[in-house]
Amino acid sequence: MPVTVERWTALSASGTRLDLVELSRRVGREGAEIAQLALESGLRRRGVELPVSGACSRTRRALEVITSGA
């Protein structure tokens, strides 16, 4: 199944770097949960660290880096 990849990069005035990659799949509602689990499982097997549940959105994280140097 095809995967869409988006990469967000940002650099604050203080030099703090942000480099985020988002992977997603387009599936029907009935297959969404299984597709999500399969994608996460495949990434973990390859050593990719996934964000914890409830992590802030990529847009918010990018804005935090740009505006505060966090």
C-alpha positions in Angstrom: 0.0 0.0 0.0 1.4 3.4 -0.9 2.6 5.7 2.0 2.7 9.5 1.8 5.7 11.1 3.4 5.9 14.7 4.6 9.0 16.3 6.1 9.0 19.4 8.2 12.2 21.2 9.1 12.7 24.4 11.1 15.6 26.3 12.6 15.1 28.8 15.5 17.2 32.0 15.8 19.1 30.3 18.6 20.1 27.4 16.3 17.6 24.7 17.6 16.7 22.3 14.8 13.5 20.5 14.2 13.3 17.7 11.8 9.9 15.9 11.7 8.8 13.2 9.3 5.1 12.2 8.9 4.1 9.0 7.2 0.4 8.3 6.4 -1.8 5.9 4.4 -5.1 6.6 2.8 -7.6 3.8 3.7 -11.3 3.4 4.1 -12.8 4.0 7.6 -13.3 0.2 8.0 -9.6 -0.6 7.5 -8.2 2.4 9.4 -7.3 0.8 12.7 -5.7 -2.2 11.1 -3.7 0.0 8.7 -2.5 2.2 11.6 -1.4 -0.8 13.6 0.4 -2.3 10.6 2.2 0.9 9.8 3.3 1.5 13.4 4.4 -2.2 13.7 6.5 -2.0 10.6 8.2 1.3 11.7 9.0 -0.1 15.1 10.6 -3.2 13.6 12.8 -0.9 11.7 13.9 1.0 14.8 11.8 4.2 14.2 10.8 6.0 17.4 7.1 6.9 17.3 5.7 9.9 19.3 3.8 9.0 22.5 0.0 9.2 22.4 -1.2 12.8 23.0 2.0 14.4 21.6 1.5 17.8 20.1 0.9 18.3 16.4 3.7 18.8 14.0 2.5 22.4 13.3 2.5 23.3 16.9 6.0 21.7 17.4 7.4 23.6 14.4 6.0 26.9 15.7 7.4 26.3 19.2 10.9 25.8 17.8 10.7 28.8 15.5 9.3 31.2 18.2 11.1 30.0 21.3 14.2 28.1 20.3 12.9 25.1 22.3 
